[in-house]
């Protein structure tokens, strides 16, 4: 080896040795260095606020109760009512695919088994079946259920596929572990449904599923009072459980309709229907994303690909049934309120409508027309002359509708209230499990059957 070559080799070796010594020393002696006991895990598991899905939707979350569920606690942002303090970590999942996707005559079947992760509420279903029925080119049904533990399902006659459609406008994609599913519109490549976010829970009395949305434009669900038809996605939760209460922002009202329509960024439209009649709520967040939670039944989803708004509505009503044709007069102008308290006041209101030439096709009478809120009665003092008044309204082309509550008093003297006496005689009332004892409830502070 020449002297020049030896010098070069020596220089290289020396440089390597110096680097091996200096670089570690510089790192470990740097003032910003922290030991392996630092909070480096928080850096790797932190998510942007919009991507945080609530892991503790009930009240009373603490750091310990959150982490017992395998989730991340961070109360440095929001107030708990917006950005959740307790959220699922990145890549979280509770189920994985077992085996391969089964090719069925009507579509595909996926078997899911629960992974070894903490339980939210216990009694988790260990095996869940996901059936995907390719019903038509524009209609996909995907249903999560248990074969071992059947649950209540809404007894609504819905279409079923026997052979999968030949040219679907959707493509379904899976990730095996942790399991997630995406539904993609074939002609545009837009992902309409993506469950890779949040957590999928399928337990005895709690079911939850989250999905990303393709845009911020989501409409529907109900029945609620909204400031606009377009949903506000700023961390709002909407309950859906039929309740007789006056309209109030964020309050759940008379009906439940778990259907939404989404307008995609390219102006295509699609709709999603959850066929489930249990108490439920939905949460929207600005990712944009949507979370379903319900306390029973199965997760029976139906997607309608449109692509126009009119197409979505047509496809949806084709599945659930077309609306009935209402009488022409019922499409007119209707006036209803509680608290008239007398027939004289009703007459004043009707006369005022005529005087100011306000269209008036239907007038209602609320429960204040009744005698002590008893169905099929009217107060012979405050509403004396009601039948004659209704007949006179009809002559002017105005209908009169009396409100009836589905409650019959059991506290009346025998022989004085035919609605109860006759109903008992022919056995029309709901009974308890013995099939004999009438089921009682409370309404207007009285006992009712």
C-alpha positions as CSV (number, residue, x, y, z in Angstrom):
1,X,0.0,0.0,0.0
2,X,1.4,3.4,-0.9
3,X,2.0,6.1,1.7
4,X,-0.6,8.3,0.1
5,X,-3.2,5.5,0.3
6,X,-2.3,4.8,3.9
7,X,-2.9,8.4,4.8
8,X,-6.3,8.5,3.2
9,X,-7.4,5.3,4.9
10,X,-6.2,6.6,8.3
11,X,-8.1,9.9,7.8
12,X,-11.4,8.0,7.0
13,X,-11.1,5.7,10.0
14,X,-10.3,8.7,12.3
15,X,-13.4,10.6,10.9
16,X,-15.6,7.6,11.6
17,X,-14.4,7.2,15.2
18,X,-14.8,10.9,15.9
19,X,-18.3,10.9,14.5
20,X,-19.3,7.9,16.6
21,X,-18.1,9.6,19.7
22,X,-19.2,13.2,19.2
23,X,-22.7,12.8,17.7
24,X,-24.0,10.7,20.7
25,X,-22.4,13.1,23.2
26,X,-23.9,16.1,21.5
27,X,-27.3,14.5,21.5
28,X,-27.3,13.4,25.2
29,X,-25.7,16.6,26.5
30,X,-28.1,18.9,24.6
31,X,-30.3,20.8,27.0
32,X,-33.5,19.8,25.1
33,X,-32.7,16.1,25.5
34,X,-35.3,14.1,27.6
35,X,-35.0,10.5,28.8
36,X,-37.0,7.6,27.6
37,X,-39.5,8.3,30.4
38,X,-40.6,11.5,28.7
39,X,-44.0,12.2,27.1
40,X,-42.8,11.1,23.7
41,X,-45.8,8.7,23.5
42,X,-48.1,11.7,23.5
43,X,-46.5,13.1,20.4
44,X,-47.0,9.9,18.5
45,X,-50.6,9.5,19.5
46,X,-51.8,13.1,19.3
47,X,-54.4,13.8,16.7
48,X,-55.6,17.0,15.2
49,X,-58.8,18.3,17.0
50,X,-61.1,17.6,14.1
51,X,-60.0,13.9,13.9
52,X,-60.7,13.2,17.6
53,X,-63.7,10.8,18.0
54,X,-65.3,10.6,21.4
55,X,-64.4,7.5,23.4
56,X,-66.4,8.6,26.5
57,X,-69.7,9.9,25.3
58,X,-71.3,9.8,28.7
59,X,-70.7,12.3,31.5
60,X,-68.0,12.1,34.2
61,X,-64.9,11.4,32.1
62,X,-61.6,11.4,34.0
63,X,-58.0,10.7,32.8
64,X,-58.2,7.3,34.5
65,X,-61.6,6.2,33.2
66,X,-60.6,7.3,29.7
67,X,-57.3,5.4,29.7
68,X,-59.1,2.3,31.1
69,X,-60.8,2.1,27.7
70,X,-57.4,2.3,25.9
71,X,-58.1,5.9,24.8
72,X,-56.2,9.2,25.1
73,X,-57.1,12.0,27.5
74,X,-56.4,15.6,26.7
75,X,-58.4,18.4,28.4
76,X,-56.2,21.2,27.1
77,X,-58.6,22.0,24.2
78,X,-62.3,22.7,24.0
79,X,-64.6,22.3,26.9
80,X,-65.6,18.7,26.6
81,X,-68.8,19.6,24.8
82,X,-67.0,20.3,21.6
83,X,-63.6,18.6,21.1
84,X,-63.8,15.5,23.2
85,X,-61.4,15.2,26.2
86,X,-61.2,11.4,25.7
87,X,-60.6,10.2,22.2
88,X,-59.7,7.0,20.3
89,X,-56.0,6.7,19.4
90,X,-54.8,6.6,15.8
91,X,-55.5,3.2,14.2
92,X,-57.8,2.1,17.0
93,X,-60.1,-0.9,16.2
94,X,-62.0,-3.5,18.2
95,X,-62.7,-6.0,15.4
96,X,-60.8,-7.7,12.6
97,X,-61.7,-9.9,9.7
98,X,-61.7,-13.6,10.2
99,X,-60.8,-15.5,7.0
100,X,-61.6,-14.2,3.6
101,X,-64.6,-12.3,2.2
102,X,-67.3,-14.8,1.3
103,X,-68.8,-14.4,-2.2
104,X,-72.6,-14.8,-1.9
105,X,-75.2,-14.9,-4.6
106,X,-76.6,-11.6,-3.4
107,X,-73.3,-9.9,-2.5
108,X,-70.6,-10.6,0.1
109,X,-70.3,-11.6,3.7
110,X,-67.6,-10.7,6.1
111,X,-67.0,-12.3,9.5
112,X,-65.6,-10.0,12.2
113,X,-64.1,-11.2,15.5
114,X,-63.3,-9.0,18.5
115,X,-59.7,-8.1,19.2
116,X,-58.1,-8.0,22.6
117,X,-58.9,-4.4,23.5
118,X,-60.6,-2.9,26.5
119,X,-64.4,-2.9,26.5
120,X,-66.5,0.3,26.9
121,X,-69.5,-1.2,28.6
122,X,-69.0,-5.0,28.7
123,X,-70.9,-7.8,27.1
124,X,-69.3,-7.2,23.7
125,X,-70.4,-9.4,20.8
126,X,-67.4,-11.6,20.0
127,X,-68.4,-12.4,16.5
128,X,-70.2,-10.0,14.2
129,X,-71.4,-10.7,10.7
130,X,-71.4,-8.0,8.0
131,X,-73.6,-8.7,5.0
132,X,-73.4,-6.6,1.9
133,X,-76.4,-6.9,-0.5
134,X,-75.7,-5.5,-4.0
135,X,-79.4,-4.9,-4.5
136,X,-79.4,-2.6,-7.5
137,X,-76.8,-0.5,-9.4
138,X,-77.7,2.4,-7.1
139,X,-78.7,0.7,-3.9
140,X,-76.4,-1.0,-1.4
141,X,-77.5,-2.6,1.9
142,X,-74.8,-3.3,4.5
143,X,-75.9,-4.9,7.8
144,X,-74.0,-5.7,11.0
145,X,-75.6,-8.4,13.1
146,X,-75.0,-11.4,15.3
147,X,-75.9,-14.9,14.2
148,X,-75.6,-16.3,17.7
149,X,-77.6,-13.6,19.5
150,X,-80.4,-12.4,17.4
151,X,-81.8,-9.0,18.2
152,X,-85.0,-7.0,17.6
153,X,-85.2,-5.8,14.0
154,X,-87.7,-3.3,12.7
155,X,-90.6,-5.3,11.2
156,X,-90.7,-3.3,8.0
157,X,-91.0,-5.0,4.7
158,X,-87.9,-4.0,2.7
159,X,-86.5,-5.3,-0.6
160,X,-84.1,-8.2,-0.5
161,X,-81.6,-9.2,-3.1
162,X,-81.4,-12.8,-4.5
163,X,-78.7,-12.0,-7.1
164,X,-76.2,-9.2,-6.9
165,X,-76.5,-6.5,-9.4
166,X,-74.3,-6.7,-12.5
167,X,-73.1,-3.1,-12.8
168,X,-73.0,-1.4,-9.4
169,X,-72.1,2.3,-9.2
170,X,-70.3,1.6,-6.0
171,X,-67.1,-0.3,-5.0
172,X,-66.6,-1.6,-1.5
173,X,-63.1,-1.9,0.0
174,X,-62.0,-3.5,3.2
175,X,-59.1,-3.3,5.6
176,X,-58.7,-6.5,7.5
177,X,-57.1,-5.4,10.8
178,X,-58.4,-3.5,12.5
179,X,-61.4,-3.8,10.3
180,X,-62.8,-0.9,8.3
181,X,-64.8,-0.5,5.2
182,X,-65.0,2.2,2.5
183,X,-67.7,2.7,-0.1
184,X,-66.4,4.5,-3.3
185,X,-68.5,6.0,-6.1
186,X,-67.1,4.2,-9.2
187,X,-67.4,7.0,-11.8
188,X,-65.8,9.7,-9.7
189,X,-63.6,7.9,-7.2
190,X,-65.2,9.8,-4.3
191,X,-65.3,7.9,-1.0
192,X,-68.8,8.1,0.4
193,X,-68.4,6.1,3.5
194,X,-65.2,5.3,5.5
195,X,-65.2,3.6,8.9
196,X,-61.5,3.8,9.5
197,X,-62.1,6.6,12.1
198,X,-63.6,6.4,15.6
199,X,-64.4,3.1,17.1
200,X,-66.8,0.3,16.2
201,X,-68.7,-1.0,19.2
202,X,-71.2,-3.9,19.2
203,X,-72.2,-4.7,22.7
204,X,-75.3,-5.8,24.5
205,X,-76.9,-2.4,25.0
206,X,-74.6,-0.1,23.0
207,X,-73.7,0.0,19.3
208,X,-71.6,2.7,17.8
209,X,-70.1,3.3,14.4
210,X,-68.3,6.4,12.9
211,X,-67.6,7.3,9.3
212,X,-65.9,10.1,7.4
213,X,-68.2,12.2,5.1
214,X,-67.2,13.3,1.6
215,X,-68.1,16.9,2.2
216,X,-69.6,19.4,4.7
217,X,-72.9,19.3,3.0
218,X,-75.2,17.0,5.0
219,X,-79.0,17.3,5.4
220,X,-81.7,15.3,7.1
221,X,-82.1,13.3,10.3
222,X,-84.9,14.3,12.6
223,X,-87.2,15.3,14.0
224,X,-85.4,18.4,15.4
225,X,-85.5,22.2,15.2
226,X,-82.6,23.4,13.1
227,X,-81.3,26.9,12.3
228,X,-81.0,25.7,8.6
229,X,-81.5,22.6,6.6
230,X,-77.8,22.4,6.1
231,X,-76.3,20.7,9.3
232,X,-73.9,22.6,11.5
233,X,-71.0,20.2,11.9
234,X,-69.5,22.0,14.9
235,X,-69.5,19.1,17.3
236,X,-73.2,18.8,17.7
237,X,-75.1,15.7,19.0
238,X,-78.8,15.1,18.1
239,X,-80.9,12.7,20.0
240,X,-83.5,10.7,18.2
241,X,-86.2,9.2,20.5
242,X,-89.8,10.2,19.9
243,X,-90.9,12.7,22.6
244,X,-93.9,14.9,22.9
245,X,-92.3,18.2,23.7
246,X,-92.4,21.7,22.2
247,X,-89.8,22.4,19.6
248,X,-86.4,23.4,21.1
249,X,-82.9,23.7,19.6
250,X,-81.1,20.3,20.0
251,X,-84.3,18.8,21.4
252,X,-85.7,15.5,20.1
253,X,-89.3,15.9,18.9
254,X,-92.3,13.8,17.8
255,X,-90.7,11.7,15.1
256,X,-87.5,9.7,14.4
257,X,-86.1,9.6,10.9
258,X,-82.5,8.3,10.7
259,X,-81.9,9.3,7.1
260,X,-79.4,11.8,5.7
261,X,-78.5,13.1,2.3
262,X,-75.1,14.3,1.4
263,X,-74.0,16.6,-1.5
264,X,-70.5,15.8,-2.6
265,X,-68.1,18.5,-3.7
266,X,-68.8,17.7,-7.4
267,X,-72.6,18.1,-6.8
268,X,-73.5,14.4,-6.9
269,X,-75.8,13.3,-4.1
270,X,-76.2,10.2,-2.1
271,X,-78.4,9.2,0.9
272,X,-77.9,6.8,3.9
273,X,-80.7,5.2,5.9
274,X,-80.3,3.4,9.2
275,X,-83.1,0.9,9.8
276,X,-83.2,0.9,13.6
277,X,-86.0,2.0,15.9
278,X,-84.1,2.0,19.2
279,X,-83.2,5.2,21.1
280,X,-80.2,6.7,19.3
281,X,-78.2,9.8,18.7
282,X,-75.8,11.0,16.1
283,X,-72.8,13.3,16.5
284,X,-71.4,15.4,13.7
285,X,-68.0,17.0,13.7
286,X,-66.0,19.2,11.4
287,X,-63.6,16.6,9.9
288,X,-66.3,16.2,8.4
289,X,-67.6,13.0,10.1
290,X,-70.6,11.4,11.6
291,X,-71.0,9.0,14.6
292,X,-74.0,6.8,15.2
293,X,-74.9,5.5,18.7
294,X,-77.9,3.3,19.6
295,X,-78.8,1.2,22.6
296,X,-80.1,-1.9,20.7
297,X,-81.2,-3.6,17.6
298,X,-78.8,-4.1,14.6
299,X,-76.9,-1.7,12.4
300,X,-78.8,-2.1,9.1
301,X,-77.7,0.6,6.7
302,X,-79.0,1.4,3.2
303,X,-77.1,3.6,0.8
304,X,-78.6,5.2,-2.3
305,X,-76.2,6.5,-4.9
306,X,-78.5,9.0,-6.7
307,X,-76.6,10.8,-8.3
308,X,-79.2,13.7,-8.3
309,X,-81.1,14.8,-5.2
310,X,-84.3,13.7,-6.9
311,X,-82.8,10.3,-7.7
312,X,-81.9,9.8,-4.1
313,X,-85.4,10.5,-2.9
314,X,-86.9,8.2,-5.5
315,X,-84.5,5.4,-4.7
316,X,-85.1,5.8,-0.9
317,X,-88.9,5.8,-1.2
318,X,-88.7,2.9,-3.6
319,X,-87.1,0.9,-0.7
320,X,-89.2,2.1,2.3
321,X,-92.4,2.7,0.4
322,X,-93.9,5.6,-1.5
323,X,-95.8,8.3,0.4
324,X,-99.5,8.0,0.3
325,X,-101.5,10.5,-1.7
326,X,-102.9,13.0,0.8
327,X,-106.3,14.6,0.4
328,X,-106.0,17.9,-1.6
329,X,-107.3,20.0,1.3
330,X,-104.6,18.8,3.7
331,X,-102.0,20.5,1.5
332,X,-103.6,23.8,2.4
333,X,-103.0,26.4,5.1
334,X,-103.5,25.0,8.6
335,X,-103.7,26.8,12.0
336,X,-103.1,24.9,15.2
337,X,-102.1,25.9,18.8
338,X,-102.7,24.9,22.4
339,X,-104.5,27.2,24.7
340,X,-107.6,28.6,23.0
341,X,-109.4,27.5,26.2
342,X,-112.9,28.3,24.8
343,X,-114.9,28.1,21.7
344,X,-115.5,31.9,21.8
345,X,-111.8,32.4,21.4
346,X,-111.6,30.0,18.5
347,X,-114.4,31.9,16.8
348,X,-112.5,35.1,17.2
349,X,-109.4,33.6,15.6
350,X,-111.3,32.3,12.7
351,X,-113.1,35.6,12.2
352,X,-109.7,37.4,12.3
353,X,-108.4,35.1,9.6
354,X,-111.4,36.0,7.4
355,X,-111.2,39.7,8.1
356,X,-107.5,39.9,7.1
357,X,-108.1,37.6,4.2
358,X,-105.5,35.1,5.4
359,X,-105.8,31.7,3.7
360,X,-107.3,29.2,6.1
361,X,-108.1,25.7,5.0
362,X,-107.8,23.8,8.4
363,X,-108.5,24.8,12.0
364,X,-107.4,22.6,14.9
365,X,-108.6,22.0,18.4
366,X,-106.0,21.0,20.9
367,X,-106.7,19.1,24.1
368,X,-108.1,22.2,25.8
369,X,-111.4,21.5,24.0
370,X,-111.8,18.2,26.0
371,X,-113.5,17.7,29.3
372,X,-110.6,17.2,31.8
373,X,-108.3,16.1,28.9
374,X,-110.5,13.0,28.3
375,X,-110.3,11.6,24.8
376,X,-113.7,11.5,22.8
377,X,-115.2,14.2,25.0
378,X,-115.6,18.0,24.7
379,X,-116.2,20.5,27.5
380,X,-119.9,21.3,27.5
381,X,-119.3,24.7,29.2
382,X,-116.3,26.2,27.5
383,X,-116.9,24.6,24.2
384,X,-120.7,24.6,24.2
385,X,-121.9,24.5,20.6
386,X,-118.8,22.9,19.1
387,X,-120.6,20.5,16.8
388,X,-122.7,23.3,15.3
389,X,-119.5,25.4,14.8
390,X,-117.7,22.6,13.0
391,X,-120.7,22.1,10.7
392,X,-120.7,25.9,9.9
393,X,-117.0,25.8,9.1
394,X,-117.5,22.9,6.6
395,X,-120.0,25.1,4.7
396,X,-117.1,27.6,4.1
397,X,-114.7,24.8,2.9
398,X,-112.7,24.9,6.1
399,X,-112.0,21.6,7.9
400,X,-111.8,21.2,11.7
401,X,-109.5,18.6,13.2
402,X,-109.6,17.6,16.9
403,X,-106.4,16.3,18.5
404,X,-106.6,13.0,20.2
405,X,-103.9,11.7,22.6
406,X,-103.4,7.9,22.7
407,X,-104.4,7.7,26.4
408,X,-107.7,6.6,27.9
409,X,-108.3,7.5,31.6
410,X,-108.8,4.5,34.0
411,X,-110.0,6.7,36.9
412,X,-113.6,7.4,35.8
413,X,-116.6,6.0,37.5
414,X,-117.8,2.8,35.8
415,X,-120.5,3.6,33.2
416,X,-119.5,7.3,32.9
417,X,-116.7,7.0,30.3
418,X,-117.6,4.8,27.3
419,X,-114.1,5.0,25.8
420,X,-112.7,3.0,28.6
421,X,-115.7,0.8,29.4
422,X,-116.1,-0.3,25.7
423,X,-112.3,-0.6,25.2
424,X,-112.0,-2.9,28.2
425,X,-115.0,-5.0,27.1
426,X,-113.5,-5.8,23.7
427,X,-109.9,-6.0,24.9
428,X,-108.3,-3.3,22.8
429,X,-105.7,-2.0,25.3
430,X,-102.1,-3.0,25.6
431,X,-101.4,-5.4,28.5
432,X,-98.5,-6.4,30.6
433,X,-96.7,-9.7,30.0
434,X,-99.5,-11.7,31.7
435,X,-101.8,-10.8,28.8
436,X,-104.5,-9.5,31.2
437,X,-103.3,-6.6,33.3
438,X,-103.8,-3.3,31.4
439,X,-100.5,-1.4,30.9
440,X,-100.8,2.0,32.7
441,X,-98.8,5.1,32.0
442,X,-98.8,8.8,33.0
443,X,-100.1,11.7,30.9
444,X,-101.4,15.1,32.1
445,X,-100.8,13.9,35.7
446,X,-103.4,11.2,35.6
447,X,-103.4,7.4,35.2
448,X,-104.1,6.2,31.6
449,X,-104.4,2.9,30.0
